[in-house]
Amino acid sequence: MDLSYGFPPVASGEARLLILGSMPGQASLQAAQYYAHPRNAFWRIMGDLLGAGPELPYPQRLVRLQAAGIALWDVIAACERGGSLDADIVGASVRANDFSVFLAVHRSIEQIFFNGAAAEASFRRHVLPGLAERPLALHRLPSTSPAHAARSYADKLAAWSVIVAK
């Protein structure tokens, strides 16, 4: 199995919060876009909260996120994974992104929101122990993945609305 590589961060210098996924799935990697799977609720939620919905061209969605002070990235820079599920990630293959450098450049980020439990667990395991002392508020949100069908869209939207209240 070959390593899959994620995307660079999407962030402006004014970013105040960071949304982290674990690692892009196959649909996203093929499209070279964050959250490209048509059944992933991320862009629908961003549309309802920020006007950055899937009806807009991808570059415009990213501009809207950045204008709202939101940065977007993944915890994992590279890993082996047999499919698109987080459960398919080979733990020993995980290479985390360099958050020390990212957070040093984006000093106004004080809050990190995780798109699901896997992103949070990966960050706490592979990133947090190596970060210099810096006050960061960490919040787990329900995964927008179509594999996480335990919560309704309305429940996910309500939980994610915290990003516009911060």
N, C-alpha and C positions, 0 to 999 in steps of 0.2 A: 504494500500500500504506500502510495506517495504522499508527501506532505501537501496539504492545501494551505494556501496563504490568504489571509484576510485583506482588508482594505485600509488605506490610510484614514486618519481621522478627518471628520468634517467639523471644523471649528473656526470661529472668528476670534479675534483678540478680545472681544467683549463677552465671550461665553461665560455664563454664570452657573450653568449646570451641565452635567455630562450624563448622557444616556448610554449605557453599555449593554451590548448583547454578548453572547459567548463567542460565536464564530459564525460567519455566514454559511447558510445552507447551500445546497447544490444550485437551486434556482437563482439565488443571489450571486453566487460565484459565476455562473454562466452569463448572467445579465450585467455583471460588474456594477451592481447596485445593492445598497442596503435594503433588506426586507423586500426582495423582489417576488417572493412567492405570492401568487394572486390571492391566496386565502389567509395570508398573514395579515392580522388586523392593524399592524403598526401605522401604515400610511392612512388608513381609514380613521384611526384615532387622531393622528396628527391633523387630518383634515377637519375633524369635528372641533378640535381644540385650537388649532392655529391657522386653519385655512391652507394647510399643506397636504391636501388629499391626493389620492391616486389619479384623479382626473388631470392634475397638473403634470407637465413634463418633469422628469426626475430632477434636472438641475434647478428648476424653480422651487421644488419642494425643499431642496437643501438650502437655498437662499432664504426661504421662509423660516426654517429652523434656526439658521444663524441669526436672522433678524430678531428672533424671539430670545436670543441669548442662550441657545441650546447647542451643545456640541454632541456629536454622535461618533461612536467608535465601538470596538469589540475588545474584550479582555484578551482573547487569544490572537496572537499574530500568525501562528502556524500550528498545524497539528495533523495527525492522521485520523481520518474518519471514514468509515465504510459507507455512510449514507448522510442524510441531512439532520438526523436527530442528535441532540446533545449527548444522549446515552451511547451513541456510536463513536464518540471521541475517545481515542486511545490515550489514556491519562499520561502514560510515560512519554508521549510524543509532544505534549503541550509546550509551546514557547509563548510566553506572555509578551504583550506589547510593552514598550518602555514608558511607563507612567511617570517615572521620576522626571524625565525630560519633558514630557507633555505637560505635566502639572506645573513645572517650573516656568514654562513658557505661558501657560494659561493660568495665571495666578488668581484670577477672579472666580475660578471655579471652586465652590465650597460645598457643592452637593453632587452626589453621584446617585443616579437612579438605575437600577438593574432591571433589564427586561427578562425577568424570570429568575428562578432559583439557581439554575446552572451558571448563569453569568455571575451571580453573587458568590456562589461557592468557589468558582474558579478565581475570582478576584481576591477573595479572602485567603485562598490557598497559595496562589502564585504571585500576587502583587503586593497585598497589604503588608506582609512581613518585611518587605524591602523598602517601603516608602519611608521617607524622612518624616519626622514629627510634623504634622500639619493637620489642623482641624478640618475634617471632612465629614459631612453628614451622609451616611449611607442608607439608602432606601430600596427595598425590593418591591417591584411592581409585578403584577401577574404577567406571565409571558403572553406575547401577542401571537405566538406560533399557532398554526392550525392544529398542531399536536396537543395543545393545551386547551381542550374543549370543555374542561370541567366548569368553567365560568362563562357566563353569557357575555355577549358584546357589551351590553349595557353595564354590567358589573365591571368589566375591564375598563370601559370608558370612565366610569365614576372613579375607579382607583387611579387611573392615569391623569385625571384632571388636577391632581396635586402639582403637576409640573407647571401649570399656568398660575398656580396660587403662590409659588415660591418666588 
